Amino acid sequence: MLSKVPMTLQGAEKLKAELKRRKGEDRQRIVEAISVARDHGDLSENAEYHAAKEQQSFNEGRIKEVESMLANAEIIDTSRIRSSKVVFGAKVKMVDEKTDQEKIYRIVGDDEANLEQGMISISSPVARGMIGKEVGDTIEVRAPGGVYRYEILEISF
């Protein structure tokens, strides 16, 4: 049995919307593309048919993946969290002690992490280093490029 994986309420809602779209409009569009391609005749040399079938396979695989993510999720409403410490769902502003560069990260579940959007996985080294810390605390993160030290400036939810 798989253990539950933490996920924010926002992450779950995003996945539910994707699932609804894939099961509805995406499925319908792909079925129509397969039907149109079938009407062109010989399927063995029909590139449109093969492309549509490939899209269908990808879409169905993604549906199963999203359903699995949601089934294994422990959905946490971070708007209800009140803590002075860094916990799952926290938005943390910190500064690199060497470069004085400020960074803002939100700690989310593995399935919703997106570094470009500042959302880091609860299992990432940076997030693990922040958990349980408070404003003013310093964390050390060991990475392939060396050891990085950050001071926590602000915690919000």
Backbone torsions as a table, in degrees:
resi	resn	phi	psi	omega
1	MET	NA	131.6	178.5
2	LEU	-78.6	141.7	176.3
3	SER	-79.9	158.6	-179.3
4	LYS	-69.8	144.6	-179.6
5	VAL	-109.2	128.3	-179.1
6	PRO	-66.1	142.5	178.7
7	MET	-149.6	139.5	177.4
8	THR	-72.4	157.9	176.9
9	LEU	-59.2	-39.9	179.4
10	GLN	-64.4	-40.2	177.8
11	GLY	-64.1	-40.7	178.6
12	ALA	-65.4	-42.1	179.6
13	GLU	-64.0	-38.7	178.4
14	LYS	-63.3	-43.3	178.7
15	LEU	-66.7	-39.0	178.4
16	LYS	-62.9	-40.2	178.1
17	ALA	-65.4	-41.2	177.5
18	GLU	-62.9	-43.1	-179.6
19	LEU	-62.1	-44.4	178.9
20	LYS	-61.0	-44.1	179.5
21	ARG	-63.9	-45.1	-178.3
22	ARG	-65.7	-38.6	-179.6
23	LYS	-75.8	-25.4	-177.4
24	GLY	-97.7	-93.8	-171.8
25	GLU	-64.4	-38.3	-179.4
26	ASP	-66.6	-44.5	178.3
27	ARG	-59.5	-46.4	-178.2
28	GLN	-61.7	-44.2	-179.9
29	ARG	-61.6	-41.6	-178.4
30	ILE	-69.0	-42.0	178.1
31	VAL	-60.7	-41.8	178.2
32	GLU	-64.6	-40.3	178.9
33	ALA	-64.5	-39.1	178.0
34	ILE	-65.4	-42.3	-179.9
35	SER	-62.5	-45.1	179.4
36	VAL	-63.8	-43.5	-179.1
37	ALA	-65.6	-36.3	178.2
38	ARG	-61.8	-36.3	-178.7
39	ASP	-66.6	-15.3	179.8
40	HIS	-79.3	-3.2	175.0
41	GLY	104.8	-138.0	-172.7
42	ASP	-45.0	111.5	-176.3
43	LEU	-75.1	-23.6	-176.6
44	SER	-67.2	-26.8	-179.8
45	GLU	-117.8	23.1	-174.8
46	ASN	-101.5	99.7	-176.2
47	ALA	-64.5	-37.1	179.9
48	GLU	-63.8	-39.9	178.9
49	TYR	-63.9	-46.7	-179.5
50	HIS	-65.0	-38.2	177.9
51	ALA	-65.5	-41.8	179.1
52	ALA	-66.2	-39.9	178.3
53	LYS	-65.6	-36.2	177.6
54	GLU	-66.5	-41.8	176.1
55	GLN	-61.2	-40.9	179.7
56	GLN	-62.7	-43.6	179.5
57	SER	-62.6	-45.1	178.6
58	PHE	-61.8	-46.0	-178.1
59	ASN	-61.9	-44.9	-179.9
60	GLU	-65.7	-37.5	177.0
61	GLY	-64.2	-42.2	179.4
62	ARG	-67.4	-36.6	176.6
63	ILE	-59.4	-47.0	179.2
64	LYS	-62.4	-40.2	179.8
65	GLU	-63.6	-46.0	-179.2
66	VAL	-67.1	-41.0	177.0
67	GLU	-60.0	-40.5	178.6
68	SER	-65.7	-43.4	178.6
69	MET	-58.7	-45.6	-178.8
70	LEU	-68.5	-37.8	179.9
71	ALA	-65.9	-32.2	-177.5
72	ASN	-96.1	5.8	-175.4
73	ALA	-87.6	139.8	166.9
74	GLU	-104.2	101.6	-173.1
75	ILE	-80.9	126.4	-175.9
76	ILE	-119.1	123.0	177.3
77	ASP	-83.4	99.3	-174.8
78	THR	-70.3	-15.7	179.3
79	SER	-69.2	-16.8	-179.9
80	ARG	-92.7	-5.6	-176.7
81	ILE	-80.8	131.9	174.9
82	ARG	-128.7	110.8	-177.9
83	SER	-155.4	146.8	175.1
84	SER	-92.3	-4.0	-179.8
85	LYS	-107.5	158.9	177.1
86	VAL	-75.5	122.8	176.6
87	VAL	-136.1	176.1	177.5
88	PHE	-52.5	134.9	178.6
89	GLY	91.7	-9.6	-178.1
90	ALA	-70.1	146.3	171.3
91	LYS	-103.7	119.8	-172.1
92	VAL	-119.1	126.0	174.1
93	LYS	-101.3	128.2	-178.9
94	MET	-142.6	165.1	-178.5
95	VAL	-126.1	137.1	175.8
96	ASP	-73.5	123.1	-175.3
97	GLU	-68.2	-22.6	178.6
98	LYS	-83.5	-45.1	-171.6
99	THR	-102.4	-9.9	-175.1
100	ASP	61.8	17.0	178.0
101	GLN	-81.2	127.6	179.0
102	GLU	-87.3	144.4	177.9
103	LYS	-135.1	147.0	175.3
104	ILE	-125.1	124.8	179.5
105	TYR	-128.1	146.1	171.1
106	ARG	-112.9	131.5	-178.1
107	ILE	-88.3	118.5	-176.2
108	VAL	-130.0	-179.8	178.0
109	GLY	-73.0	163.2	-178.0
110	ASP	-56.1	-39.8	-175.1
111	ASP	-75.6	-13.4	-178.3
112	GLU	-113.7	3.1	-179.8
113	ALA	-63.4	138.8	178.4
114	ASN	-156.1	98.3	-174.5
115	LEU	-58.6	-36.5	179.8
116	GLU	-61.5	-28.1	179.1
117	GLN	-97.1	5.5	178.7
118	GLY	77.3	18.6	-179.6
119	MET	-106.1	114.5	-176.9
120	ILE	-111.3	147.9	-178.3
121	SER	-68.4	142.2	176.5
122	ILE	-57.2	-26.2	-178.3
123	SER	-92.2	1.3	179.3
124	SER	-73.0	153.8	179.4
125	PRO	-57.7	-38.6	-179.3
126	VAL	-65.7	-47.6	-179.6
127	ALA	-63.7	-43.3	178.9
128	ARG	-60.3	-36.2	178.3
129	GLY	-69.7	-28.3	-177.9
130	MET	-83.9	-29.6	-174.6
131	ILE	-54.7	129.0	177.7
132	GLY	87.4	-6.9	-179.1
133	LYS	-85.7	163.5	-179.8
134	GLU	-123.9	170.6	176.6
135	VAL	-56.8	132.9	-179.0
136	GLY	97.1	-19.7	178.4
137	ASP	-72.4	153.4	176.7
138	THR	-111.1	139.1	175.9
139	ILE	-118.4	150.6	174.3
140	GLU	-115.7	132.3	179.6
141	VAL	-121.8	122.3	176.7
142	ARG	-91.2	124.8	-179.2
143	ALA	-134.5	166.5	179.2
144	PRO	-54.4	-29.1	-179.2
145	GLY	-85.0	0.7	-179.7
146	GLY	127.5	-163.7	-180.0
147	VAL	-101.8	129.4	179.2
148	TYR	-113.7	139.6	179.0
149	ARG	-117.8	130.7	179.8
150	TYR	-127.8	143.5	172.5
151	GLU	-104.8	133.2	179.6
152	ILE	-81.1	122.8	-176.6
153	LEU	-99.2	-34.1	-173.2
154	GLU	-156.5	144.4	176.3
155	ILE	-129.5	128.4	176.8
156	SER	-142.6	169.0	-178.9
157	PHE	-131.2	NA	NA
